[in-house]
């Protein structure tokens, strides 16, 4: 019987660790049950990460189930769409306030800095495109780490 945990490109744990940008040993440590002195460990089953991190960017899970939580378009909002030139048919309002803002110049989006030092993201559509949901949520660990620095 073939090993169901082995996929092209590595084991499921190796693939998940790579998607999170961490070593396999760090990933396995993160997945182990939390001890009182190591609250950063989450001890969740692999199935949770499988459903979150190994999804395709089609708006559907790997078994074809639609992911309604990954896209929301508030066409009744008085600011919709809030970015000039945006396609109203592919405008995700789920990340109305960009979670990458805290990453500053490392966000990867199309932005500029205003004279007062604030980021101007009005030319950036990255968090508002349906297909970018997974790429955004996969960077949550990076966002949390940046928030912890400040």
C-alpha positions in Angstrom: 0.0 0.0 0.0 1.5 3.4 -1.0 2.3 5.9 1.7 -0.6 8.4 1.7 1.5 11.0 3.6 4.1 11.1 0.8 3.4 13.5 -2.1 5.5 14.7 -5.0 7.9 17.2 -3.6 8.0 15.6 -0.1 5.9 14.5 2.8 2.8 16.4 3.8 4.7 17.9 6.8 7.6 18.9 4.5 5.2 20.6 2.1 3.4 22.4 4.9 6.7 23.5 6.5 7.8 24.9 3.2 4.5 26.8 2.7 5.1 28.4 6.1 8.7 29.2 5.3 10.1 27.1 8.2 12.3 24.0 8.6 10.7 20.6 9.0 12.0 20.3 12.6 10.6 23.8 13.5 7.2 22.8 11.9 7.2 19.5 13.9 8.0 21.4 17.1 5.2 23.9 16.4 2.7 21.0 15.8 3.6 19.2 19.0 1.3 19.7 22.0 2.0 22.8 24.0 3.8 22.4 27.3 3.3 25.0 30.0 6.7 26.6 29.3 6.2 26.6 25.5 2.9 28.4 24.8 4.0 29.0 21.1 3.2 25.4 20.3 -0.3 24.8 19.0 -0.6 21.0 18.9 -3.2 21.0 16.1 -3.7 18.0 13.9 -2.3 18.0 10.4 -5.8 18.0 8.9 -6.3 21.6 10.0 -3.2 22.7 8.2 -4.0 20.6 5.2 -7.3 22.3 4.8 -5.9 25.8 5.3 -2.5 25.7 3.6 -2.8 23.1 0.8 -5.7 24.6 -1.0 -5.6 25.6 -4.6 -6.1 29.3 -5.5 -9.3 28.5 -7.4 -11.7 29.4 -4.6 -12.2 25.7 -4.0 -10.7 23.1 -1.7 -8.7 20.2 -3.3 -11.8 18.0 -3.3 -13.8 20.7 -5.2 -15.8 22.2 -2.4 -16.4 26.0 -2.8 -14.7 28.2 -0.2 -17.2 31.0 0.4 -15.1 32.3 3.4 -12.2 33.2 1.0 -14.1 35.8 -0.9 -16.5 38.6 0.0 -17.5 41.5 -2.2 -19.4 44.3 -0.5 -21.0 45.9 -3.5 -23.3 48.0 -1.3 -20.3 49.7 0.4 -20.3 53.5 -0.4 -16.6 53.1 -1.3 -16.9 50.1 -3.5 -14.5 49.5 -5.2 -12.2 51.6 -3.1 -9.2 51.4 -5.5 -9.3 53.3 -8.9 -9.3 50.9 -11.9 -10.3 47.8 -9.9 -12.4 45.1 -11.5 -15.6 45.0 -9.5 -16.1 41.3 -10.6 -12.8 40.3 -8.9 -12.7 42.6 -5.9 -12.3 40.9 -2.5 -13.4 43.1 0.4 -12.3 40.5 3.0 -9.0 42.3 3.5 -10.5 45.8 3.5 -7.6 46.9 5.6 -4.5 45.2 4.2 -2.9 42.7 6.7 0.5 43.4 5.0 0.5 47.1 6.0 2.5 46.2 9.2 5.2 44.7 7.0 6.2 48.1 5.7 8.4 48.0 2.7 8.5 44.2 2.8 4.8 43.7 2.0 5.4 43.0 -1.6 2.6 45.2 -2.8 2.5 48.3 -5.0 2.8 51.2 -2.7 4.6 54.5 -2.1 5.5 56.4 1.0 3.9 59.8 1.7 6.0 62.7 2.9 4.7 62.1 6.4 6.1 58.5 6.3 2.8 56.7 6.0 2.3 54.1 3.3 0.0 55.0 0.4 -1.5 51.7 -0.9 -4.2 53.2 -3.1 -2.5 51.7 -6.3 -2.3 48.2 -4.8 -4.9 45.6 -5.6 -3.0 42.6 -4.3 -5.2 41.9 -1.1 -8.3 42.5 -3.1 -7.9 39.8 -5.8 -9.7 36.5 -5.2 -6.7 34.4 -6.2 -4.4 36.0 -3.5 -6.3 34.7 -0.5 -4.0 31.7 0.2 -0.9 33.8 -0.4 -2.1 36.3 2.2 -3.1 33.8 4.8 0.2 31.9 4.4 2.0 35.0 5.6 0.2 35.4 8.9 3.1 34.0 10.9 5.3 36.7 9.3 2.8 39.4 10.2 2.5 38.2 13.8 6.3 38.1 14.2 6.5 41.7 12.9 3.8 42.8 15.3 5.7 41.2 18.2 8.8 43.2 17.3 6.9 46.5 17.6 
